[in-house]
Amino acid sequence: AACLLIRHVPSSSSARPLCPTRFAMARSPKKSIWGRCCSFRRLAGVVLAALVAWQLWASQQHQESFDRKLRGPAAGAEDTAGQEGAAAFGEVSSAPASGGAAGGAAAGGSVAASGDAVAATTAADAGAATASAVGAATGAAAVVAGKGEQASWIEESRRKLQAYRDKTPVSPPDLNAAVIPSRLKEGRPQEKLPPHKRLTPAQMSEMSVKSLPGHFSGTKYPQNAEELEAFGASWYTAAFHKFGTLPKDNRVKRIVKVEQLPHSGFDAAGGAGHKAFVTLEYEKPDPNLHTELFAKFPWDYHESEGGKTYRMQISCYGDNDAPELLTYMCCEHLFPFRIPKLYFCDINRDTTNYMLIIERVPFGKRGKIQKGRIVEKIERNPFDVLPVCGKYQDYLLDDPAQIYFCLFREMAHLAAWDQQGHYDSHLGVAVKFTQEQFLTHTLPTRKPARARMKGIRMEAAGMLLSKGEEFATKIAPQVFTPRGKDPQMLKKMQEDIAWIAPYFDDIRTWLGSCSDWIAAMHPNLQADNAFFWKDEQGDMDCGVFDWSGFGRSPFVSNFMGCLSGAEADLLDAHEEGLLRMFCDEYKRYGGPDLDYKDMMLRYRLLWPAFVMDCCQWIERDILRECPLEEWPTVTGIHDDKFVDRWNVRCRGTTLINAFEFWPRRPFRTIVEDWVAGPGKPFLTEYTV
């Protein structure tokens, strides 16, 4: 339903957009007949939007009821997509590692910085690495017993990449008591968590300022950067003991510093909440404990209008925060790749306040930037963590294609191990079903739609696309490519997507009609939500963070979250290769054998809805942060007004890439062929 929150029917090309955070009527020209007509048209638009939103919401609820019937108890933990941006976790100097291990550190090993080792670690209580039946390494998450932390994860990554080069099958490791974190031995954290509460703005205003005990720890916890320091070393000691992160015979001696990270500007630290660095000192120095930590916590509802909007979106309109905390608590030892080590997390449902504290990833130093390009080359050793990649800043990457192939490989590994039940302790047991079973038992219960809804969906899609056309041709043509702002192309695109819009629900139903295509997946694994390094042969490996909204879904739909920042030329050149990579790695890690052509069809069928969705953010985010009157002064995508404003950069770049890529594929023909072929049994019946 969020895809069609249309604010008004434009009465003219110069009509100022309405408030992006609520339904409101624009002021009409003073008492003229034309002004009253404009107001009526805007009112009609609001009514139309409400009808469409309601219909899509009802359709989604109906579809989710199908999913619950098929997937059983696991369904409750699924399908909440986060919109988190990456945090700039920090930089360290590139320097050779001591102790015979190559490189600095990737996601954890000891970082050699000015001769001082900064401790880093893998999963809290992970045991010895378990090879697959054919002897391959199980992934970078396990710790090899008897070795130092840095050497262990480097060796794991080496074996993992060698298995990839050798095309060796890899199975999940056995889960014995030695690898399960102590915090999970007292029961499932999910059982301590009450249901999500959808607070009203008035309730949020009242409750978010309260400090109440968390459901996991049973104690109060910091709510912001100031409290991260004010709570003192004794709180950190007790909290880390509670989570089994800190040995009982050790304690946090002092808080060295807490540094709030910027949430705007070129190096903004993500969009889903506030971030901070925390530096600690332990009474007993321990190579398995990090002194450099990273904290994440929600927007303050009272800090600004933007903070108010996003706090409601993220913490209330959907349950995005708790799934991230639960993923760090329950899956650190399960994933086939590294994730930052958890030190503490907690949440209170009554206030929606939460706090997450994890290891700080030691990103490498980034070279000097001039005119949107890295102009300074920095030599790096094998296993040095590469510099942080900002969201929608692929132009700063040395080799974007290698980054995306690495991400697709790890998405495949993640999904494949879920197919083998490796995350059932967290997500519940997934129900297996074929498309034939779906058609027999589930699809017949789908209700028909009223005939007028087909026209409403077409009109609503056309209205959204018209906003995109206006933005690309009249408001901000200077940031679009010549093809992406071509009026004839945009008009044809608008017509095609409007024709396709009534099939959006049918496509979504088809995507979820076979369990081979449904698995646990990161909702938006873009380059800024991972950290990368290369081995001695130049092959890339990565770790992953930002687990907001983690759950099971038809995973091809998550490809859009990964690739929305990819430039059109890269996607045009590597689309087939990326999908082939996923199929091959999905099978190698134990998932079903999928046809890449089938995957290509599924991926391309999602594009029309994706492009339409991009257009909703013009008024909701882009014009809110960069008003109409400022756009004539924006010179391009490297202008400070574009790149330094989080949602202008993120939403704007997505739109630019989508409009440039659209004419490179015959999307309407693809949908027409699907409607006449494999999609025919899934088409909605429209009745009078």
N, C-alpha and C positions, 0 to 999 in steps of 0.2 A: 504493500500500500504506500510505503514511503516514496516509491518511484514516481508517484503521480500526485504529489502535493502541489497542485498547480495554483498559483496565487491569483491569477486573473486572466481574462481574455484581453490581449493588447488592443487598445483602442487606436493607437497610432505607433509608429516606429519610435517616437520620442517619449512614449509614456514611461514615467519613472517606475521602477519595480517596487512592489509592495514589501513590507517588512518580511524578511526571510524566516523569522522565528515564530510567527503566529499568523492566523488568518485575520486579515484586516482589510477594510475598504480604503481605497485611495480617495483623496479629496477630489471632487469633481470641479471642473471649471465653474466659475461663479454663476449659478442659476441660469445657465444657458440651456436651450433644448439639447444641444449637442453634448453638453456636460452631463445632463441627466441620462442621456442615452449611453454615454460611456460608463456611468455608474451602473446602469442596468446590465450592460454587457459584462462588467467585472463581477457583479453579483451572480450572473448566470454562470460565469467561470467558476466561482467558488462553489456553487451548488453542484455543478458538473463534477468538479474535483472531489467533492465529498461523496457523491454517488460512486465514482470510480474507486476511490480509496476504500469505501465500505465493501464494494463488490470484490476487490482484490484481497482485502483482509479476510472476507468470508471464504473466498476460494482457497487462500493459504491455510486457514484453519481446517478446512475440509481435507486438503492435501496432507496436512500434518496428522490428521486422524488416521489416514491410510498408513502413514509411516509408523505410527505407534502400534497399529495392529500387526504390522509386518515385523517390526524390529524389537518388539517386546520392551522390557524394562530399561533397555539402554536408550530408548528414544528420548527420554526426558532430559538427557545430558547433551542433546545434539543441536546442531544448526543454529547457533547464535554467532553471527559474524561480527568481529571487531573491526574497528577502524583506526587502530593504533598506529602512530608513526614511530620511527626508530628514535632511540635516545642516543645522543653522542656520548658513549660511555667513557670516553677519555682516550688520551694518546700516551704512548711511551716511546722513548727513543729506541731506534733499531740498534741492537747490539748483540754480539755473539753470546750464547748461553754458556754457563759454566757446567762442569760435571760431565762433559762429553756429549751433551745434548745439543743438537743444532738449533739455532734460532733463538728468538725472544720468547714469546708465548702466544699461543692461540687459545683463547677461551679458557684460560686456566693455567698452564704450567708456570713455573717460576720465571718472572720477567727480570732480565738482567738490565738494570737501569742504574748507571753510575756505580756499578759493583754491588748494589744492594738487591737482594732477591726479594721480590714482592710475591708473597705466597699466592698460589692459585691451585685449584683442585678440580676434580671431577665429581661425580655423584657422591653424596655424603657417606654412604656406607657400602658403596659398590664393591663387589668381590672380584675374584679373578676373572679374566676374560674367558668367555666360553666360545670355542670355535664351532662352526656348523658341522654337519655330518661329513663334509668333504674337507674340513680343516681350515675354513676361512675365518678371519676375524669377525666378530659380531658387530663391530661398530665402535665409534670413538667414545661411547659412554662408559664402558667398563674400565676398571682400574686393575692393572696387573699387580698381583700381590708381591711384595718384597722390593718393589722399585720405587724410586722417588716419583712425586706427582708429575713433574715436568716430563721426565723420561717416559713415564707410563703412557700419557696421552699421545705423545709424539709417536711412540711405537705402535699404539693402536691405530693412529691415522695412517702410518706407513703400511700396516697390514691391510687396512681397509682399502686403500688406494691400489695396492698390489692385487688384491682380490678383484677389484674393478677392472684392472688391466688384463687380468687372466680370465675374466668372465666366470669366476668361481661362484657357485650358489652360496647364499648366506642365510642361515636360519636364526631365529631369536635365541638368546641364551636361556638356559634353565634358570628359573627363579627359585633359588633356595634361600634359606633364612639369612645367609651371609650378605646377600645383595640387597635385601629389603631395608630401607631406612628405618631407624628406630621409631621415628614419629608415626609410622604406619602400623607398628606392632600392637598399638593400643586400640585399634579399630579404624574404620574408614572415616576420614575427615568429613566426607559428604553427609554422614549421619549426624554430625554436630551442627550442620548448617540449616537454618530455617529456610522456608521458601523465599524467593525473591519478592520484594515489595515494590510496587510501582507508586512511588510517592507523588503527590500533587506538588506543584510549585510552592504552595503555602506550607505544606508539610516539610518539604525540603528546606525551605527557609528557616523553619523552626528547629528541625532535627539535626541538620548537618553541622550546627555549631556545638552540638553536645559531644562529650567524650564518654563513650560507653564501652564496657568490656567487649573484647572480641569473642567470637564463637569458638575459635580454635584454641586460643590460649587461656581464655577465661579472665584475662586481665586487660587493663587499659593499655593503649599503645599510642605512639606519636601520630598526630594528624597532619603535620606540616613540617617544613624544614626547620623552623624555630624549635619545635618540640623534639625533633630528631637530636638536637643538641641539649635541650633543657632536661630531657628525661634522664640523662646522665649514664655513666658507665655501668652502674648497678642494674639499670633496666636492661641494657644490652646483654649483660651476663646472664640474667634470669631468663630473658627471651631466647637466647641462643642455647642455653641449657635445656629449655623446654622443647626446642625443636631438634635436639640431638646434634646440633652443629658444633658446639663448643664442649670439649671434654670437661667432665665434672671437676677435675683438679686444676682447671685453668679459669681465668676470668678476664674480662675486658678491663684494662687498667685505666685508660682514659680515652676521651674523644678528642682527637687531634684537631679535626675541623669538619664542618658541614658546609657544602657549597651548593646553593640552589642553581640549577641550570636554566638557561634562557628558553622561553617558549615562543619566541619570535626571532626574526632575523635569519641570516644565511645559515647559521648552525643551530637552528631551533631544535630542541630535544624532544620532538614528537608532539602529537596533538591530542592524545587521549588523557592527559593529566600532567601534573607537575613531576619533575625529576630532580634528584639531588645526588651529589657525591658525598660519601661519608668515609672519613679516614679514622681508623681506630688503632690503638696500641694494646697488645695483650700482655698479661703479666709474664707468661712464658711464651716466647717466640716459637712459632710452630710452622713448618713449611706447608702444612696442610690447611692452614687458616689464612684467609685473605685479610689484609689490613685495609685494602681499598675496596669499598663497597658502593653499591648503587641502590638508590631508593626511588620508588614510584608511588604516587598517591594522587587522589582525585583533585579536579578543579575545585576551588573554593566557590561555592554558589554565590557568595556576596562580593567577589572581587571585581567583576565586570559583567557587562551584558553578554559578552562572548563566553565567559566562564559559566555563567548561569545557563546559557543555551546548551553548552556541551556537557555540563554536569547532568542535566536532565536527559539528554540524548543517550549518554553512555551508561549512567548509573540507574536510570529509572525506566526509560522506554524499552530497554532490553537488559538482560542479565549478562553483561560482558565482563564485569570485574571478578566475580567469584570463580568462573571457569578458569581464568588465568591463574589465580592463587592455587586452586585445586590441582591444576596441571603441574605447577612447580612442586607442590607437596607430594603428589602421587606418581608422577611419571619421570622424575629425574633419573631413575635407574632403569627405565624401560626403553627409552628412545634409542634409535640406531645412530645417533649423533650426539654431540655435546650440547648441553644447555647450561647457562650460568648456574652455579651452585646456589641453592636456597639457604638463606640464613634465618629469615623470619617472614611470616606473612599473617595477616589477620583482617577480618572484616566484621562489621556490625550491620545487620540487615535493617535495623530501625533507623540508623543514621545514613546508611550507604557509605560511610567512611571506611577506607581500607588503607593498609600499608604493606608494601612489598619491599623486602631487602634481600638483594642477591649479590653475587660477586660482580665486581666491575671488570668488564672486558678490556684488556690492555691493547686498544687499537694502536696501530702504528701511526707515525707522524705523516701528515699529508703535505705534499709539496706545495709550492707557491702557486696561487691561482691568478690568472690574468685573462679577462674577457671570457670567462666561462670555461677555461681550459687549464689543466695542470701544466705548468711550464718548468717545473723543477723536478728532476728525476732523483729519487732516493733509492739507493741500493738496499736490498733486503735479503736476509738469509732465509733458507728453508725454514718453514714453520713460524716465521714472524707473522703476526696478525696484520693484515692489510689495513690501510686507513679506513675509518668509518665512511660509509656511503650515505649521504643525505637522501632523504626521500625525494624522488623525482629529480635527482641530480645525476642521472646516468652519464651525462657528458663529462663527469669528473672521473669515471672509471677507466683504467688502462685497457681492459678487455671486457666490455659488457657481455659479450656472447658467452665467454667462459663462466662468468658469474651466473647467468641464467641456466646454463647447462648443469652447473653444480646444484642450483636450487631445485631443478626438476628431478635430478637424481635423488636428492634427499626427500623430496615429496613422495617419490615412488617408494623409497625404502619405508617411510613412515606409514604409508597406506598398506603396503604389503604385509608388514608385521601385524597390523590390525586384522587383516584377513585371516591370520593364524591365531587370533584371540589373545595377542600379547598384551593388549590394554584392557581386557575385560574386567580386571579388578577395579579399574577406574571408570570405564564407560558402560559396563554391563555387557552381557552376552549379546552379540549381534545376531539377528535372525537371518538365515540364508534363504534366498528364494530366487527362482528363475523368472524370466519374463513371462513364460507361459503361466506360471502360478500367479503372477501379478494380474495378468489378463483374466484369469479364471476367477480369482477370489477377491480381488480388490477393486479393479477398475469398474466392474458392473455396479458398484455402490456409488459411483460418482454421479452427482446430480446434474441435470441439464441446466443451462443458463438461459435467461430470457433473451429473446432475439435482439432487443434494443441494446443489450450490453455489448454486442459486437460493434455496433456503430459508436457507442460511447467510448469503447477502448480505442478504436481507430481515431476518433476525434481528439481524445486526450493525448494520444501519442503524437499526433500532428501538432498539437499546441505546444508540447514540450520541445519538439524538434524545431518549431518556429523560433523559440527562444534561443536555441543553439545557433540557428542561421543568423538571427539578428546580432548575436554576440560576435560571430566570426566575420560578418560582413560590414557591420556598422559601428559596433562598440570597440572591438579590439582586433581589427584585421592585421595589425602590425605584428602580432605574436603568432599568427597562423601561417602555414605554408601556402603557396599559391594554389595547390590542389585542394587543401583543406578549407579554403574560403571561396572556392569557385561557386558562384550562385547557381549555376545549372546543376552541378554535382549535388549541392546541398538540397535543392528542390527535389531532385530525383530521390535522394536519400530519405527525405521526409516522406515522400509518397510511398516508398518501399517499406519503411518501418511501420508506417500507419497501416499498411495492408497486412503486415506480419503480426502486429500487436495482438489480435484476437487469438493467436496461437501460442502466446508466451506461456500460459498455464499448461497447455498440451505438451510443449517442449519440456517444461520442468517435470511434468509427470513421467514422460518417457525417460528422462535422465535418471530417475529414481526407480525404474521398473525392474532392475536386476541387481542383486546384492554384489555381484562382481565389480560393479561400478560405484559402490558406496563404501567408504572407509573413513577412518580418522584422518583429519587433514588440518593443517595450519590454515586459517582463513585468509591471510594475505601475506604470503611469504615473498615479499619484495626484498630487494637487495639491502634495504636499510634495517631489515628485521633478522639479519644474520651477520656472522663474522667469518672471515675467510682467511685461508693461508694456503701455501703451496708446498709440496714436498720437493725433494732433490731433483726429481724429474720434471718439475713444473706443473704437475697435475694438482688440481685445486680440491680442497675439502672445506667443510664449513661447520659451524655450530649455529644454533637457532635460538631466538628469544621472542618476546611478545606473544604470549599464548592466550590473549583475550579472545573469547569465543571458540576455543578449541572444542571440537566434537566431530561426530560422524556426519557426512553429507555426500551427495553425488560429487565426487572430488573434481571432476572436470570443471565444475562451476568455480572452484577455487583457483583455477588457472588464470581467470580474469584478474583476481586480486594480485597474483604474482606479476603478470605481464602488463598491467595497466600503465606502468611507468616506462616500459620498453619503447624505444623510438621505432617508428613505422618501418624504416629501412632494415633494422635488425630483425624485427618480427617477420618481415617479408622474406628475408634470407634464411631464417632459421626455424620457422614455424614447424615444418615437417620434421626437422632434426630433433627439436625439443620433444615433440610428441612420440617419436620413435624411441628416444632416450627413456622417456617415462615407461613405455610399454616393456622395453627390454629390462630395465632395472626393477620394475614391479614384479616381473616373472622371476628374475634372479634372486630376489629376496623372499620368494615364496608366495607371491600373489598369483591370481589367475592369468592365463595367457590371453592377452587382449590384442585385437587387431588395431593397428595404428590408424587405419583408414576409418574405422568405426569411431575411434577417438577424435580424429580430425573432424568428422561430421558433427559430433557432439559439441566440440569446441566452437565450431563456426556457427552452429545454431544459436549459441548464446550471444553472439555479437550484436544482433539487432537490439535486444533488451539492454545490453550493456551500453550501447551508444545512446539510447534514449535516457537511460539512468544518468549518464554523464551530464545531460542538459538540466536536470533538476537542481544541480548544485550552483548554477549560475547566479540565481537570485538568493538561494539559501546561504551561500558561503562567499562566492567570488565577489559579488557586488556589495556584500556587507562589509568586506574587508578592504575592497578597493572600489569606492563609489564611482558612479558614471562620470562625474565631472573630472576624475583623476585620470581616466584612461587615455585621453589625448596626449598626456605627458609621459605615458609609458612607452619606452623605446623598443622593448623586446623582452624575451624571456630571461635575459640576464640583468634587466633593470631592477634596481633595489625594490621598487614598488611591486614587482612581480615575485622575485625570488625570496625576498625577506618576509613576505606575508604567507604564513603557513598554508592556508586554504586557497589562496590565490595561486600559489605555486602548485600545490597538489591537485586541486580540482581543475585548474587551468591546463596543466600539462596533460592530464588524462584526456581532456577534451581535444586538445591539439593533436595528440597521438591518434585518438579514435577517428577524428575527421580526416586525417591524412591516410589512415590505413583503410578506411571503408571502401573507397573506389577500387582498391586493389583485389577485391574478391567479389564474385557475383552472389552476394548474400541472398537476394530475393529468389534467384534461381535455385539456390541450395535449399531454401525453405520450401519452395514449390515442389521440388522433387521429393522432399521428406513428407510433405502433406499427401502426395499421391502414392508414396511408397511405405516405408517402415512406420511412419507416423500415423497412418490412416486409422488404426484401431484406437488411437489415443485422442482423436479429435473431439472437442467439446460439441455436444449436441445443443444447438440453439433452438428454443421453442418459442412459440408466440405467447 
